[in-house]
Amino acid sequence: MEQKSKMTAGLLGIFLGAWGVHNFYLGNTKRAIIQIIVTICTCGAGGLWGLIEGIMILVGKINTDADGNPLAD
């Protein structure tokens, strides 16, 4: 299986993180669905969660996908 890109995951988190797109990309489907529900229930305020995760991916705090494979630089 090919490695997921850290840059792609981080940018998806920053720009579309409210909808959990970066977690779908990384294979964390359950977390992505929870992000969508939180975003809807908080009238969008839950989108900060995705923004923060996107930044964490880009700075290296989150560095693996759902299967534990390291993200490619």
C-alpha positions in Angstrom: 0.0 0.0 0.0 1.4 3.4 -0.9 2.1 6.0 1.8 -0.2 8.9 2.4 1.2 12.4 2.0 1.7 14.5 5.1 1.2 17.7 3.1 -2.1 16.5 1.5 -3.5 15.3 4.9 -2.5 18.6 6.6 -4.0 20.8 3.9 -7.2 18.8 3.8 -7.4 19.2 7.6 -6.9 22.9 7.5 -9.3 23.6 4.6 -11.8 20.8 4.9 -11.2 19.5 8.4 -14.7 20.5 9.6 -16.0 17.7 7.4 -13.3 15.2 8.4 -11.9 14.9 4.9 -8.3 14.5 6.2 -9.4 11.6 8.4 -11.2 9.9 5.5 -8.0 10.3 3.6 -6.0 8.8 6.4 -8.5 5.9 6.8 -9.9 7.1 10.2 -13.6 6.8 9.0 -15.2 6.6 12.4 -13.3 9.8 13.6 -14.3 11.6 10.3 -18.0 10.8 10.8 -17.8 12.0 14.4 -16.2 15.3 13.1 -19.1 15.8 10.7 -21.6 15.3 13.5 -19.8 17.6 15.9 -19.5 20.3 13.2 -23.2 20.1 12.5 -24.3 20.0 16.1 -22.1 23.0 17.0 -23.2 25.1 14.0 -19.7 25.0 12.5 -17.6 25.6 15.7 -16.5 22.0 15.7 -14.5 22.9 12.6 -11.7 24.1 14.8 -11.0 20.4 15.6 -10.1 19.8 11.9 -8.0 22.9 11.7 -6.0 22.0 14.8 -5.5 18.4 13.5 -4.4 19.8 10.1 -1.7 21.9 11.8 -0.7 19.0 14.0 -0.2 16.8 10.9 2.0 19.5 9.2 4.2 20.0 12.3 4.6 16.2 12.7 2.6 15.6 15.9 0.3 13.3 13.9 2.6 11.2 11.6 0.8 7.9 10.8 -2.4 6.9 9.0 -5.1 4.6 10.4 -3.0 1.5 9.8 0.1 2.9 11.5 2.0 3.5 8.3 4.2 6.6 8.5 3.1 9.6 6.4 5.4 10.5 3.4 7.0 13.9 3.5 
